[in-house]
């Protein structure tokens, strides 16, 4: 499998170069460290914006997915949605976009997502995917409101097997417009992650799309986390196209929606506070879209499950 998969790092390189070249237009900050690494600020000391978030979402997808804004009439007042599509949903979402690299140095902590994860490839998940990337450059997206320490930058480059001048780190605080977009843009990824948790064979997932309302940024980290999660949990919708028996497609559809979780039905901020702000104490089954459709390619029959909660989206987004 490894030899037949495209290199997400190679595919993303021109997207990263374009983001940096357009930094002034996109209201991004660009810093070159003393050792040559590139730091892109998408909302800490600069404003950033929606278009920056859209392009960062495509970088997170490893050049194997597309993010587009489109009108959305499902939720009054919140009439802009981000649509996600991929040409290889498993590698795009789980091999690149998933925030699976935990990074810390001193008081700095962030989860890393994007194509550099596949160069590092030390998560157990990569063994299951049978995928490890080879590329000359590395790009990693960090959900943080702080610049990473130089020691951590050097560590990331070493772990990816690239020189520091071939490393780009993109910083996206949850309170920013770009950060909000790139988190909501994970609507398809969370469905793939839950399908994996349900032990559905990933190699049978052929294609997928997703859509979720763009959440307005909040004034603080916890508010931003709540709104972006609510956008997906109560306003997100995905479609998967799978191979295999029809009854297994139906079973997957019934198991995927966020409504299958014991924590479903309350704003995520409230759920999070109820667990003393311990993210890992939350029911993992909650993190999935509100509505899912799974199509069995063997028969062409589709199965849908879940429901939107527009009143909760409204409550969350208005604050």
PyMOL commands that set and color helices and strands:
alter all, ss='L'
color gray80, all
select helices_A, chain A and resi 2-4+8-21+23-26+50-60+89-97+116-120+124-129+150-160+164-166+177-184+187-197+202-204+221-235+246-256+258-260+268-274+279-281+284-286+310-318
alter helices_A, ss='H'
color red, helices_A
select strands_A, chain A and resi 29-32+38-41+65-71+80-86+101-105+108-113+138-142+167-171+205-213+237-242+291-296+301-306
alter strands_A, ss='S'
color yellow, strands_A
deselect
rebuild
show_as cartoon
